[in-house]
Amino acid sequence: MRPLVVAALIAIVLLFPDVFAQSGPNDGRAREIFKELIEINTSDSVGSTTKAAEAMAARLKAAGFPASDVQVLGPDPRKGNLVARYRGTGARRPFLLLAHLDVVEAKREDWSFDPFTFLEKDGYFYGRGTSDDKAMASVLAANLIRLKQEGFTPDRDLILALTADEEGGNFNGVDWLVKNHRNLIDAELAINEGGSGEIKNGKYLINEVQASEKVYQDFHLESKNPGGHSSRPVKNNAIYHLANGLARLGRYDFPVSLSQVTRTYFERMAGLEADAKIAADMRAVAQATPDRQAVARLAAASSYYNALMRTTCVATRLEGGHANNALPQAATATVNCRILPGEAPAAIEQKLVAVLADPTIAVSFVDEATPSAPSPLKPDVMQAIESITKAMWPGVIVVPVMSPGATDGLYLRNAGIPTYGVKGIFHDVDDDRAHGKDERVGVKQYFEGLEFQYRLIKALASPASTSQP
């Protein structure tokens, strides 16, 4: 090749690095799908997941999926779900690929640009849903099309579910599908969001696998009183009763209880921790009987570590009184609890009553919690994830995690479908913009996640003798 031609090619690469980062036709396809999804407003207030689901259905049908295997369904005209089936040999039970299409609200005045316009800038893709969860949705859809075009024959059906109402709403998504169309999504296992890769100071550290999540439960606290004139105060004051009870709750720590998931998390993270004392404490809490002093030090060092080790309850809202010159007749508070899997919400209610230690404070449930048991760390799933991670990012370790928050994985776990949150898309731990202003995902990291999911799908849908990382 002539020197001038070589020089020209090098100049083009330097000018347009993102183009050359996209190594194949599937990269371009995925980017198109990603852009299309971002630019469809799927927020609860004015958006439509039905429009996004129909757009993905059209792409799958154009790629050769039979119309009978691609459905858009749901009880609300604006809250449609896509369920598509890639037929395999049936040697094993199906494998479910899950992502949600809905996004949290995003106002133009709160962003630096239109949140529903797909923007690529300075090595990032910007837009509402880029990290939660339309990157995952576009990756899964693009990879199924790629596998179809390659003529891949899985040994099990692959089911793609792109759903509504994960971020809130009226449970028109996975919960509705499980209750009304279980046959469409019934599977041996599922891959979902919930676990990401972590980057710290530019270094890839861990690839998370979310195998468990805490149970969300709000409690309503109320203290009532006859009240009276503020010029004649008495000690029997509804606000004082409630405030003193909340102060006792603020000083209380729920018991420590580690599962297979959280114990393995601390064991593996200890090997990465630069601070020798924290690493030693991680190993000490991972023992069959956690060391109490190590627990106290870890809890003080990190609210995240504390949340992994125990149920937490915290006051989040407070209201009391009805006039500036009257003794309060009522004082109320909301206490938000994130309950460890396996602990009964009713038992937490009883513990709150005991900790508040005031019979004038009534405690009641706000809505009904939906508990879910942890997914077992299945060797075939974990080995596939670890093998692919090692091949793509040497030195990165796979860490099972329990999410303090919630995903639609809880509905699948309750339906007996072990669910693993793993994206293969890494992000900077100091720059998490999900649900926030100028949400973004790295261009390089997005395409890495695309390849990771492609390899993972093949590994979990091929005979053991032929699966490759």
LUMTI-652771 format. One record per residue (C-alpha): residue in three letters; x, z, y. Coordinates in pm, whole numbers, plus 32768, in hexadecimal, padded with zeros to 4 digits. Example, Ala and Ser with C-alpha at 12.3 -4.5 7.8 and 13.67 -1.06 7.14 Angstrom:
ALA84CE830C7E3ESER855782CA7F96
This chain:
MET800080008000ARG80857FA18156PRO810380BF8234LEU800E8067834BVAL7EE7807A825BVAL7F5C81C981D4ALA7F86824E8334ALA7E2A81D68392LEU7D8F82818264ILE7E4283C582B4ALA7DC383B58418ILE7C5D838483A0VAL7C7A84AE82B5LEU7CFB858683D2LEU7BE4851684B8PHE7ACC853C83B8PRO7B30864C82C1ASP79CC86A68261VAL7984854581E8PHE7AAB855080F9ALA7A4C86B08087GLN7919860E7FE9SER79B885827EB2GLY789A84CF7E08PRO773B84407E22ASN769F858C7DC3ASP773F862E7EF3GLY769A85337FD9ARG754F855B7F23ALA755F86D57F3BARG75AA86C580AEGLU747E85E180E7ILE739A86CC8027PHE742987FA80DDLYS73EC8753822EGLU728A86F381CELEU723588568163ILE72CB88FA8298GLU72058814837DILE70B9886E82D6ASN703B89B08374THR6FDA8A968255SER6FAD8BDC8314ASP6E788CAC82C7SER6DD78C8D841FVAL6DC58B148455GLY6E928A758341SER6E3B89D681F3THR6EF289FC80ABTHR6DFC88FB8022LYS6E9B87EE80FAALA6FF6884F807DALA6F8088607F13GLU6EE087087F2DALA702086787FC1MET70E886FC7E9AALA6FE0867F7DA5ALA6FFF85217E38ARG717885267E0BLEU716085967CA0LYS705E848D7C4CALA713283817CF2ALA725583F47C18GLY718D83B67ADBPHE70DA84FF7A98PRO6F7E84B77A06ALA6E66850F7AF6SER6DCF85EB79E6ASP6F0886C579EEVAL6F0686F87B68GLN6DF787D07C02VAL6DB088627D5ALEU6CBA897F7D3BGLY6C488ABE7DE2PRO6B138B787E5CASP6B548B347FCEPRO6B6989D38061ARG6C9E8A35812BLYS6D468AFC8015GLY6D8A89FD7F05ASN6E8D8A2F7DF2LEU6F4F89207D3FVAL6F7289417BC5ALA702E88297B15ARG709F880C79ACTYR71D38754792CARG718D871977BBGLY7296877F76BDTHR72A887857543GLY71F388D17529ALA7301896D7450ARG72F18A9E7534ARG71F08B34761DPRO71E98AAD7783PHE72D68B07789DLEU72358B4979F2LEU72DD8AE87B3ALEU723E8BA07C5FALA725D8B8C7DD9HIS71658BD27EEFLEU70FE8ADB7FFCASP70718BCB80FEVAL71478C588216VAL712D8D76830EGLU70B58D2E846DALA71A78C8D8562LYS715E8C5D86D6ARG720C8B4B879DGLU72528C3A88BEASP730E8D2587D4TRP73FA8C168752SER750D8B4787EEPHE74578A0C8776ASP731789A686C3PRO73138A758581PHE724E896484CFTHR734988518519PHE74608828841BLEU75AE883E84CEGLU770B880D8443LYS78158899852AASP7974892A8509GLY79678939838FTYR780A89D68374PHE76A78969832FTYR75B98A168423GLY74418A498412ARG733A8B4383A4GLY73518B65822CTHR74B28ADC8205SER75218C198156ASP73CD8CA380EDASP73658BE48020LYS735D8A6E805CALA74C88A3E7FFDMET746D8AB37E9EALA732F89E07E99SER73E788A37EFDVAL750588E37E0BLEU741A89117CE4ALA734987DE7D38ALA747B87007D6EASN751E87717C2BLEU73E987297B59ILE73E085CB7BEAARG755285A17B9ELEU752486147A36LYS73FC85287A0FGLN74C784027A8BGLU75E7845D79A6GLY74FE845D787BPHE754885C77823THR7474864E7705PRO745B87CA7716ASP7414889375DDARG72FE89467699ASP720788E577A8LEU7280891E790AILE716F899D79F3LEU719989857B6CALA70BA8A6A7C3CLEU70CD8A547DB8THR6FDC8B567E3BALA6F1F8BF47F5DASP6EFA8D527FEBGLU70448DF07F82GLU707F8E5E80E9GLY6F228EEE810CGLY6DBC8E748113ASN6CA98E908012PHE6D698E717ECAASN6D218CFF7E9AGLY6E748CBC7DF9VAL6F1A8D417CBEASP6E288E647C9DTRP6D048D6E7CA2LEU6DAC8C817BABVAL6DF38D9B7AB5LYS6C8B8E137AC5ASN6BDF8CC07AC2HIS6CCD8BBF7A2CARG6DBC8C847951ASN6DD58B5E7860LEU6E708A82796DILE6F938B6A79B6ASP6FBC8C2F7872ALA712C8C357819GLU723B8CE97758LEU72FC8D2D7898ALA73028CD27A07ILE74028C927B19ASN739C8CFE7C77GLU742A8D617DC8GLY74A48EC47E03GLY76178EA97DB9SER77118DF77E98GLY78888DD27EA3GLU79498EAA7F98ILE7A608E3A8080LYS7B308F38813FASN7C368ECC823FGLY7C268D6C81B3LYS7C608DD88049TYR7B648D9F7F34LEU7B318EEE7E87ILE7A028F107DA4ASN78E58E437D18GLU77B18F207D02VAL76AA8F197BF1GLN75718FD47C57ALA74E190657B16SER7413917C7BAFGLU736491DD7CEFLYS72D293147D85VAL715E93527DA3TYR70CB933F7F01GLN6FCB944F7F4EASP6F4494CD809BPHE6EA3962480BDHIS6DB7969881CFLEU6DEA97FD824DGLU6CE398AA8321SER6CBC9A0583B3LYS6B6C9A608451ASN6B099B7A853BPRO69DB9BE5860AGLY6AAE9BBA8743GLY6A5B9C60888FHIS6ACA9C7389F9SER6C3D9C438A39SER6C3C9D658B31ARG6C0E9E538A0APRO6D049DD98901VAL6D139E7287A5LYS6E189E5B8693ASN6D1F9DA985B0ASN6D699C4F863CALA6D399B0C8571ILE6E6C9A65860BTYR6F489B9485C0HIS6ECC9BA48458LEU6F1A9A358420ALA70669A3E84DAASN70E49B6A8417GLY707D9ACA82CFLEU713299868328ALA72689A4C8388ARG72689AE4822BLEU7243998A8195GLY7366990D8267ARG74489A1481CBTYR73DB99CC8067ASP749598E97F74PHE73E598677E3EPRO749D98937CF3VAL75A797987C8DSER754D96AD7B72LEU761B957E7B0ESER75A994627A2DGLN7676936C7962VAL766F92857A91THR76E3937F7B99ARG77E094247AB3THR787D92D07A68TYR787892807BDCPHE794993B27C35GLU7A35937B7B10ARG7A8292157B7BMET7A8992557CF1ALA7B8A936A7CBCGLY7C82925E7C56LEU7C5591AB7DA4GLU7C4C92D97E8AALA7D8392F07F63ASP7D5194607FB0ALA7DD8951D7E81LYS7CFE964F7EC5ILE7BBD95847ED7ALA7C2194C77D9DALA7C5996107CE7ASP7B04968D7D5DMET7A5E954E7CDFARG7AF195847B86ALA7A8B96F27B90VAL791C96A57BDFALA791595987AD0GLN7955969C79C3ALA783F970A78D9THR7821984379B0PRO786F97E07B19ASP796098C57BD2ARG7897997A7CE0GLN79AB99877DE1ALA79F798157DAFVAL788497CA7DDEALA7880988B7F26ARG79B597D77FA9LEU7934967D7F4DALA77E096C67FE4ALA788697358128ALA796A9604812BSER785795028103SER76DC95038124TYR76DC93DF802ETYR779594A57F24ASN76A695C67F60ALA757A94DE7F31LEU7607945E7DE8MET762495BD7D58ARG74D396577DA8THR737196297E22THR736096387F9DCYS723E96978081VAL7250967E81FBALA715C96AC831ATHR7125955E83C8ARG6FF2959684A7LEU6F6796C18563GLU6E2D96FE8630GLY6D80983686B0GLY6C8E98C487AEHIS6B76982A887BALA6BAB98A889E0ASN6CC599348AB6ASN6C029A728B04ALA6B769ABA89A8LEU6C039B55886FPRO6C259A478764GLN6B0C9A29866CALA6BD69947858BALA6D3C98D48552THR6D9697BC8460ALA6ED0971C83D7THR6F31960582EBVAL7041964F81EFASN70DC95228143CYS716A95607FE8ARG7247947C7F19ILE721D95047DBBLEU731194D57C9DPRO728F94077B78GLY71FC94EC7A71GLU718F95FB7B65ALA7017961C7B8DPRO6F8D95FB7CF1ALA6E9A97187CA1ALA6FC397FA7C55ILE705E979D7DA4GLU6F1697F67E51GLN6F1F994D7DABLYS708A997B7E15LEU703299247F7EVAL6F209A2E7F7DALA701A9B2D7EFAVAL712B9ACF7FF4LEU70419ACA8120ALA6FD89C2880B0ASP6EA99C3E8193PRO6D439C39810CTHR6CC59BB7825BILE6D7A9A6A8220ALA6CB0997C8146VAL6D779871808CSER6CD6972E8011PHE6D3D95D77F94VAL6D3A94A98079ASP6CD8938C7F90GLU6D5693917E2AALA6EBF936C7DBDTHR6F2692657CC0PRO703E92F97BECSER711B92207B13ALA721892777A08PRO737E91F37A21SER73D190B27969PRO74C590E97849LEU7620905B7885LYS75F88F507778PRO774E8EE876F2ASP76FD8D7276F1VAL768B8D7B785CMET77A78E5478DAGLN78B08D927818ALA78358C4778A4ILE783A8CCD7A08GLU79928D6879D9SER7A248C2E793CILE79A78B4A7A51THR7A108C3F7B5FLYS7B6F8C527ACEALA7B898AD77AC0MET7B0E8AA07C23TRP7BA18BCF7CD5PRO7CCE8C5F7C1BGLY7CF48DD17C61VAL7B878E0A7CBEILE7AD78F087BE0VAL79688F0F7B7BVAL78B4904F7BDDPRO775390B07B73VAL768F91497C92MET754D92047CD5SER74A9918E7E14PRO742C929E7F01GLY7331919B7F78ALA723390CF7EB8THR72098F6D7E30ASP71098EBA7D5CGLY71E28F0D7C31LEU711A904E7C0ATYR6FE08F8C7BA6LEU70A18EC97AA1ARG714990017A15ASN6FF790AA79FAALA6F7D8F78793EGLY70978FA37842ILE71758E8E78CCPRO72DA8F0F7907THR73408E947A5ETYR749D8E6C7AF2GLY74D98E387C64VAL760D8D5D7C84LYS76448C497D83GLY77B48BF57D7AILE77A28BCD7EF4PHE789D8CAE7FA2HIS78788D4A80FAASP79458E2181E3VAL78DE8F8C81B0ASP790C8FC78326ASP78298EA5838BASP76DE8EC282D4ARG75D38E0E83A0ALA74B68DFF82A4HIS736D8E48835BGLY74318E4B84A1LYS74988D7385C6ASP754F8C2B8580GLU75398C4E8405ARG76438B7E835AVAL77028B30821CGLY785E8A9C81FEVAL7867892681AELYS7982895480B4GLN78D58A808018TYR778B89C57FFBPHE782688A97F34GLU78E689A07E5DGLY77998A457E0BLEU770A88F07DB5GLU781D88B77CB5PHE780B8A1C7C32GLN76978A017BEBTYR76C488AD7B46ARG77C4893D7A55LEU76F48A777A19ILE75B989B579C6LYS767788DE78CDALA77248A0D7834LEU75DC8AC677FDALA751A89947787SER761288FD7691PRO76668957752AALA777C8A5B7525SER786B89647484THR78498865759DSER7819893776D8GLN7935891877D0PRO797F89E37909
